[in-house]
Structures are given as C-alpha cells and as structure tokens.
C-alpha cells in the first residue's frame, strides 16, 4: 500500500510538472511583440497598431469576448509635445551673472507639463517638495512660492511609509500642492544613488514626444507651466553661495532624514519651443465570462502595458527600442494565461478582464483612461493584477509584491505562492517608487485593490547583481531586445502563479477589500 501511494504521488507530481507552462508559448508572443518590424510599439505609432491587432487576435483565439468600444479595441486620444531643442534654452542667473546651461548635459526641459513659451522665475529649494497631510509633513510650509519655481531632490524621509511616500511623489499629487502654494514650475534632481537609468539615457529619452490625455477631465497639470530635470553630476552649481552642498543634501536623503529648505538667490530663465500634435492609440480588452449568476458581473482585471519607446536616439548604432522585457513580456503573460484558461476551461465565479493598455511610458495614460472610462459597468472591477517588466532572468524562488500589505489580496498571493514553493516578499527598495510607476496605480486611485509583481531576489545576492546589471545595460535601451538571456522556465512558472492568483481572486466568496490601516482605502470611500 505504501509503495502504491508513493508511486501515485510521484505520478501526480509528474503530471503537474508536465502541465506547468515551460515558457515557450510565452516567448513566442514576446518574439512577435518585440520584433524590429513593430519598431518599438511607441504610443500612437503604426507598430503599436500592429501590436494591438495581434493582441486582439490572440484574445479572440483564446476565447475571450470583446471588451473594447470597437471590438477588442478602446481608442484613446492624446495630445503630443516634442521639445525643439535647438530653439530652446535654460539660463541660471545669480548675482546678475548668467550661466547658460547645456541641454542634455546640465539639465533637460520636460514636456509632460505643457510649458509656457518663456519663464523667468526665482528658484527656491524646497527639500523633497513633498506634502503628506496624514503625517503632518509639509516641505512647502512657510515658503513664499508665489510665481516661483521649486527645486527639489527626489525621495522623502524614512519616517513616512514607502507607499505613502510614493503616492505623494506622483507628479499629479505634487503638482496639486504646488499649485495651491502658487508655484509655477518644478526642477527635480534625481538622487544619484537611486537612479534606474544613467543620465545619458535620461537625456536621450527627453528627445522623444511627451503625451497627455486629450480628455480635459483627466488633465493632471494643475496649472504648472514649467518642468526640468537636473543632471546630478552638474547639480552643485545650483547651490553655490547657499551655504549647502549637493553632496551633503544627498547624504541626508540617503540617511532618510528631512532636508533643509532655503532660498537660492538665483533665477531660471527658459525659452521653450514645442512641436505639438495629436495621436490616437489603443487599449485592448477581452473578457473571460464568469459562471456565477451574481458574481459574473464582477471583474478581476489583469493588466500589462503594450507600448514602449519606439524609435529613438541610437545607442551602439541601434535606434529601435524593442521593449522585450518592458513590456512585451507582461502582455505575453496575459495572452499565455488567457490561452491556458481556454484549454482548461475552469468555471470561475467572477469574470476575468484582460487589458493591454497603451501610454504607460508616457505617464500611465492608457490605464488612467481605462480606469476612468471602463468598458464594463462602473464599480464592477474588484481587483487589478498588474504585470510589468517582471524580468525572468534567473530561477523563480521568490516574488516581490507591490501593495502586498495594503489589501487582503496579499493573503491570496501568499496562499497561491506557498502551494508552489515560492517565497513572497514586500518591496525591498521603496526609494525606487515602483509602487506608483506602473498601471496598477491608475486602478488604486479609483479605489480598486491592486497588486503588481516581479521576480524577486535577496539583497546582496547574485540575482540582485543580474537584475541591477539589466537595468544599467538594457532598461529603456535598444538592448532590451530578443537577443538577451531569458529563463523560460522562470517565465512559465511566473505565468502559472499569476493565473492561479487570478483564479483564486475570481472564486473567493467576498470581493477584495483594502486593509483597515491602508492609506489607499480612502479612494474606495
């Protein structure tokens, strides 16, 4: 009897292992979406339209019902802005002396904020320029910012919890408080110790078009007329004669301490020429209907962004920013899960809503539009599970979950992962603000409990070094293409875990809810 039970257990384990996705189907979708022929899937481009058509076709083949406004497609309109660099300038003025800044080397002018043609404004250093009412923390308090531009260092004090700190660093949230204080613009300095991208690639990226949603109800500018970003290597000149050095300020930031605030006795003059236009891009949505007579009208949303950076400035002679891991990988996961569900045909209680969103690289715009204009009944989306650049670069032993402790979805993913021998961990690097940098955040702001997941690693491990090297060498670069090492088994196991999580959330008796102590609970009230 014991031998028979042992043999049966071994056979069952073999069957489960054989059924586990091996990543090859996932990779086939990445290969299409990240092919040079799609030219990097820039928002509104011909390559993005081809990618959207491909995803719509795969959703249909997987048996999903159309959930766009035009079949599987939800069109989204954008305003575009591209800086005319040769016709634009930045000048730092102090004590009557002017220093012209070199665009791309000293600083870049941002166009996510629709800029005024010219600016001549005093600059005030406001620490992190962070306002967190719940913690009685306000870097703007007591400063006269009327008609002025605010210089700040990215980040926030360690006394403020990571998700809360991230939320108030979101551009629209910061702009809301700056508008109230009378500021007309911002100049941000990235903390050089927490930059995902080297400055050179940030500068190259600034030459691409910025976008905003054409829907005026979704404007996030809050009256700001100017934005710029300073190269940290050139930041010291901004603090000359202030009694403070940039290095000392960064040391305080690295220690998680509040920053001083002080006048710089300097002004910024800017001349800004912008080429404007309009484009249309596509969200792609499909539904796997639920089976419960009541719960089928509730939707568990699975999201991933379809867009990337398109054709940009060449690096090592390559101008196509393919975005294989960012985020053809995530869209391929949605397709792979939909296809596996079509094969197994489970009778899930709730419906699953698969959405490949556009405009993430432009500021979470496609997901913002979908969350504001859902193609299902308002209030019927009960959770969002987002996958973006999950980086299957090494075996799957752990998963980092963003939003893990904000809602009871955290218990769902812990249960699913434990059954698969996968360890769950919270955000190890809250200073990177990943929590607000992908599409789950658009749903969170609409009160919908959400999670985002990536393949995890331990601090100081070889896996961490692999992931950090990927960011340095491939993130937002043409090297994020099909010619990179990928662990297909890891991708297959990740897809299996996400599918199991989606099934668990779809079948739970009660809709997901925010934890009582979560700041984000207020968005649902």
N, C-alpha and C positions, 0 to 999 in steps of 0.2 A: 504493500500500500504506500509506504514512504517513498519507494523508488518511483511508483507511478505518479505521485503528487509532485515529486521533484521534476520528473520528465514533463509533466503537464505545465508546470511553472516555467520551465525552460522553453517549451514550445510557445507559450503565451508571450514570453519576453521576446522571442524571435519574431513572432508575428507583429508585435508592437514596434520593434526596431525596423522591420521591413516596411511598415506603414509610415514610419517617420519620414517627412519630406527630406530629401537629400540635397536640396538647394539647386538642383539642375534646372527645374522648371522656373524657379525664381530668377536664376541667372539668365535664362533665355529672354525674359522680359526686360531685364536690365540691359542686355545686349541691344535690343531694339531701341529702347528709350535713350540710351547714351551713345548711339551710333553717330558718327560725324554727319551723316545725312540729315539729322534733326538739328544740327547747328546749335546745340546747347539749350534749346527749348526756352528762349527768352520770352517773357510775358508779352503776348500780342504778336509774336512772330509766326512765320509760316511753319517753322519747326515745331513750335508749341501746338499749332493747329493739327499737325500730323500726329503728334504725341497724344493729343486729346481724342482724335479719331481712333487711334489704336486702343486707348484705354476703354473708350465706349464700346468698341468691337469686342474686346476681351470681357467686359462686363456682360455684354449680351450673350457671348458664348458660355459664360459661367451661369447663365440662367437668372441674372439679376434683372429686375424690372426697371424701366427707365424712370429716373427721378430728377431729371432736369426740367427746364421750362420748354426746351426744344429737344425732345427725346431724352438722351442722357446728358445733354449739354445745358448748362446755365451760362449764358453770355454775361460778361462783366465789362463795363466800360471804364476806361482810365484816362486821366489827363497825364501827359508826359512832359518832362522837363529835362533838358540836357544843357549843361553849362558850356558856353562858348569861352573856353579858357583863354584864348588869345585876346579876347575883348574884355576880360575881367581882371581885377586886381585887388590885392589886400595890402594895406599900409598900416603899420603900427606907429603911432605918434606919441612921443613922450618929451616933455620939456621943450616943445616947439621943434623938435627934430623928428624927421620922418625916416622910417626904415621900410622899404618895400619888401614884402615877403614873397618868396618864390613859391608859386602854387605847385603843389605836388611834392615839394621838398620841405618847406616850412609848415605849410597848412594846406587844407583843401576847403573849398566852399561847398556846402551841402545844398542840394536842390529838393530834398524831400519836403522841406519847408519852401513854399513858393516865395522866392526872395524879392525884395524891393530892388529897383534898379541901382540904388545907391544907399549907402549907410555911412553916417558919421556920428559915432556914439562913444561915450565914455565906457570904459570896461571896469567892472567890479569883480573881484574874486570872491565867490560865494561857497567855498569848500566843495562839497559834493552837489550843491544846488538841489538838495533833497528836502522834501517836506513830507513828514509822516505823522499825520494828526493823532493816530492811535497811540503813538509813543511820545507825544508831546515834543517832537523833534522838528525843528524848522531852521534850515540853513539860511532862509531868506529873511527871517525875522530881524527887524531893526535896521535893515539895509534900505537905503534910498535907491531904488532900481528904476524909477520912472524915466523912460526914454533911454535906458542904458542897456548894454549888452553884458551878459553874465558869463564869466569864465569859471569853469569847474573841472574837477578831476573825477573821473568815473568811479563809482563804488559807493560805499556807505559804511557807517560804523558797525562794528560787530555786535553791538548791543541790540541792533534791530534784526529780527529773524530773517533768514535768507529769502523766503518767498515774498515777505512783506517789503523787504529792501528792493527786490527785483521789480515788484509791482510799481513802486513809486519812481523807479528809474525808467519805466516805459515812457517813450517820448511824449505821448499824448498826456500822460499824467503829469510829467514835469512841466509841460507847456501850460497846463491848466493853472498851476500855481504861479508860474512866471507871469502869465497874463494878468492874474489878479494883482501881482506886485508891480505891474506897469513896465516890465522889461520888454524890449523889442527883439532881442536875439540871444543866441547862445553860442559859446565857443567851448567845446569839450576837449579835454586832454585824456586819452586813454591811459590807464595805469600800465606802464610798460611791462609789469610783471604778470599781467593777466590778459594779454592780447592773444586772441586766437590766430590773428593774421599778422605777418610782418608789415611794417609801414609801407613798404614798396607796393604790396598788393592792395592795401587800402587805397593808396593814391591812384593806382591803375583802375580800381573799381569805381572811383569817383567820376571817371570819364564816361561811364555808362548812364543811360537815361534813368532818372527817378520817376516815380509814378505816385499818383493819388487817385482815390476812387472818384469817379465823376458824380456819384450820388452826393449832393450837398449835405444831406443829413449825416453823412459819415465823415465829414471833414474833421481832421484831428490837429489842425494847425494852431488853433487858439490864438490867433492874432499875431503870432511871431512873424517877423519879416526878414530874419537872417539866421543862418546857422553855419558854423565852421567847425573843423576838427584840426587840432594842432598835432604835429609830429612830436612825440615825447622827447626825441633826441634834440629837438630845437625849442623845447619849452622854457628853458631857463631865461631866455631873453624877455619873456612876458613878466617876469618877477624882478627884473633889475630895479634896484633902488627901493624895493618894498620892505626890506628887512627880512625877507623869507627867501628860501631857495626851493626850487622844484624838488631836488633830491630829498630835502628834509620833509617836505609835504608828502612825498611818496612813501617815505619811511613811516610817517604817521598813519597813512592809509593802509600800508601793509600790516601795521600793528592793530588795525581795526579801530582806530581812535577817531574822534571827531576832528575836523580840520578847522583852522582859524579862518576868519573872513576879514577882508581888508580891502581898501581902495588900492588901485594900482597906479593912479595918477597917469593914466595912459588912455588913449582913444584908438578906436579902429575905424579906418576909412575903407570902404569897399565900393568897388564898381562891379556890377554883376550883369552880365549879358546872358540871356537864356533863350534857347530854342524850344518852343512849346508845340505840342501836338496832342492827338488823341488816338487811342487804340482800343480794340476790343480783344478780350482773351476769354478763356473758357474754364469754368469749373465742370467736372464730370461726376455725375452721381447716379448710383444704381441701388436698388433695394432688394434684399432677400426677405420676403414677407414672413412674419411670424405666424404661429399656428394657434395661439391662444385667442379666444373670441374677444377678450378685452385688451390684453397686453400687446396684441399685434399692432395696435395703434400707437405704441411707444417705440422709440428708435434708439438703438445703441449705434453711435456714429463711429466709423473708422476713417481716419483722415491721414493723408500724406500729400505733400506738395509736389506738383508736377513740373513747375517751372525751374529753370536755373538761370544762368547769366548770359547765355547766348554767345555771340562772337564779340570778343573784347581785345584789349591790347595784348600783343604777342608776348609769350614767355617761352624762351628757348625755341622760337620760331613757330609756336603753335598758338593759333588765335581762337580755337574752339574750346569753350569751357563746357565740357560734356556733362558734368554733374552726375557721374555714375553712382557714387555713394550719396550725393546731395542733389536730388533725392530720387533718382530713378530707382534706387534700392527700396525706398519706402513705398512707392507706387507699385513696384513689382510685388512687394509683400501683400498689398491689398488684393491684387489680381490673383496671386497664388492662393490666398485664403479663400477668396470667392470661388475659385475653381475646385479647391479641395472640399468645400462645403457642397458644391454642386455634385460632387462624386459620392459623398457620404449621405447627403440628404437628411440631415438631422431635423427634427421637428422642434424648432426653437420657439419659445413662448413669445418673446418680443421680436420685432423686426430688426435687421441689421441694415444700416445705411452707409454705403461705401462712397466716400467723396474724395476725389483727387482735385485739390484746389490749386488755383493759379496765384501768382503775385506774392508768394511768401517772401521771396528775396527782395521785394520792394517794400516790405513792411507788414507782412501778414495780411495783405489786402484781400486776396480771394477768400480766405476763411472769414475775415471780418464781414465781407459782403454776404457770404452764405449764412453766417450766424445771424445777421440782421435780416436777411431775406430768405429764410429756409424754404425749401421746396416741399416740406411736409408741414403739417399743422403746427402753428406756434405753440411752444410749451411741450411738444411731444418728444423732443430729443432729451433723453435721460442721462446720457454719458457720452464723452468723447474719448477715444483711444487713439492717440496720435503717434505716428512713427516717422521720424525724420533723421536721416544720416545715422543709422544705428551702428554702422561700422563693424561688419562681421570680419574682423581681421585676425582673430585667434579663437580657440575653442570657447564655447559658451559655458561658463561656470557661474557667472553672476549677471544680473541685470540691474542697471541703475534706473530708478523710477523717480521721475519728477512729478511732484504732487502726491507722493506716497502717503504722507500723513495729514493730508488736507480733507480727504473724504473716505468713506468706507470702501471705496474701490481698492484702497490699499490692502484690505483683508482679502479681497478677491484675488489679487495678483499674488499675494503671499501663498495662498492655498494652491493655486494653479502651479506656481513655480516649485513649491515644495514637492508636489507629486512628480515633478520632472527632475528633481535633484539639482535645481538651480537656486542659487542664493539671491535674495533681494536686498538691495541697499538703497539708502537715500542719496540725495545729491551730495557728492563729495567736494564739489567746487562751486558753492553758491555765488562766489565772486564773478563767475563767468555769465551769470544771468540767463542760463539756458531756459529756466522756467518761463521766461516771458519772450523767448526768442523763436518760438515756433507756434504752429497753428492751434495747439490746444488752448492757447491763451485767449484767442478770439471767442472760444466757447465758454471759458471760465468767466470772462467779462459779461456773458449773458446768463450767468448763474448755473451753468451746466458742469457738474463734477467731471473732472478730466484727469487723464494720466498721459505722460509721454515716457517712452522707454528707449534705452540704448544698451548695447552690450557693455557689461561692467568690467572693472578691473580694480585691483587693490593699489593703494598709494605705494609708490616705490617699486612696483613690480615690473618685470619685462613687458607685460601687456600695456602698462601705462606708457612706457617709453615708445612702444609701437604706435599707440594712439596719438601721442604728442608729436611724434615724427610725421604722422599722416597729416595732422593739422598744419604743421610747418611747411610741408612739401607739397601737399595736394589740395588742401581746403581752399575753395574759391580760386582754383588754378586749373589750367588745361590738363595738368597731370591727374586730375580726378576723372580718369577715362577708363576704358576697358582693358588697358594694359597695366593692371595693378594686381597684386596678390590679394585674393579673397578666399576666406574659409567657407566653402559651400555648405559643409555640414553645420557650421555655426548658423548660417543664414536659414537653413532648413529647420533647425531646432527653434530659432527665434520665431519663425513664422508659425510653427506648431504651438508655441507658447501663447502668442498673440491670438491665434484662433481659439484656443482653449479659454483664454480670458474673455473674449467676445461672447462665446457660448455661455460661460458662467454668468456673465452680467445679463445676458438676454434671458436666462432661465431663473434668475433669483426672484423670490416672491415679491420683494419691495423694490421700488426704484432706488437707485443710488442716492445718497444724501451726503452733504457736507458734514464734517465733524463739528461738534458744538464749539470747539475752540479755534476753528479755522477763520482767518480774516476773510476769506473769499466766500464764506457763507452769505455775506451781506448782499452779493449780487443776485442771489436767488430770492431775496425777500422783497 
